[in-house]
């Protein structure tokens, strides 16, 4: 299985920290955010990675090189203009060779085990679904959530069922290439409209994760996460 780490965002809310450093290279507990993802993927046996970049992308390539220091093989997908999430994935689609793949936002921190992605991918194929998203409880800065999760594991548009509480998308998902094949190469495209359309056709599965997840979107959340990880007991 192959994976993509999304690292092309400008990080406007993280300024001034991102004026000279791409957000995925900002450090928590002495380690760049993106390296936490790489190490978890490699530990799960997922070593073929592609990383898209735009803002200060050369720094990402210089820092990570070909991935060999981490036990990975990294390919890069440069974007002269940011293509947004779906557009970036569509540009990188040939890398996945027609197989399901996992995508992780480079600016989140999560202790979810990517080894589960292989089982999820097999389930997507078996059920003929297009994607699986990892959902989390709504953080205080995003109380309304993004989508609803049905009891049978289908992801639904918000307010589709009054009895269901909305959850927040973690930025981690497993996808079938077919979800992105209709998008033009090299054109910006957001992910949410693509997902909402597929949800109306009952094509998106999801899981509710209750472990540690942080959307590291502001200097304050970065500092809080750094403090938490720096003061965790060893082991």
Secondary structure as UniProt FT lines:
FT   STRAND          2..7
FT   HELIX           12..14
FT   TURN            15..16
FT   HELIX           17..19
FT   HELIX           23..25
FT   STRAND          27..28
FT   TURN            29..30
FT   STRAND          31..32
FT   HELIX           33..43
FT   TURN            44..45
FT   STRAND          48..53
FT   TURN            55..56
FT   HELIX           57..64
FT   TURN            65..66
FT   HELIX           68..70
FT   STRAND          73..78
FT   HELIX           84..92
FT   HELIX           93..96
FT   TURN            97..98
FT   STRAND          101..105
FT   TURN            106..107
FT   STRAND          108..110
FT   TURN            114..115
FT   HELIX           116..127
FT   STRAND          131..136
FT   HELIX           140..142
FT   TURN            143..144
FT   STRAND          147..149
FT   TURN            151..152
FT   STRAND          154..157
FT   TURN            158..159
FT   TURN            162..163
FT   STRAND          166..175
FT   HELIX           177..180
FT   TURN            181..182
FT   TURN            185..186
FT   HELIX           192..200
FT   TURN            201..202
FT   STRAND          204..209
FT   STRAND          213..215
FT   HELIX           219..230
//
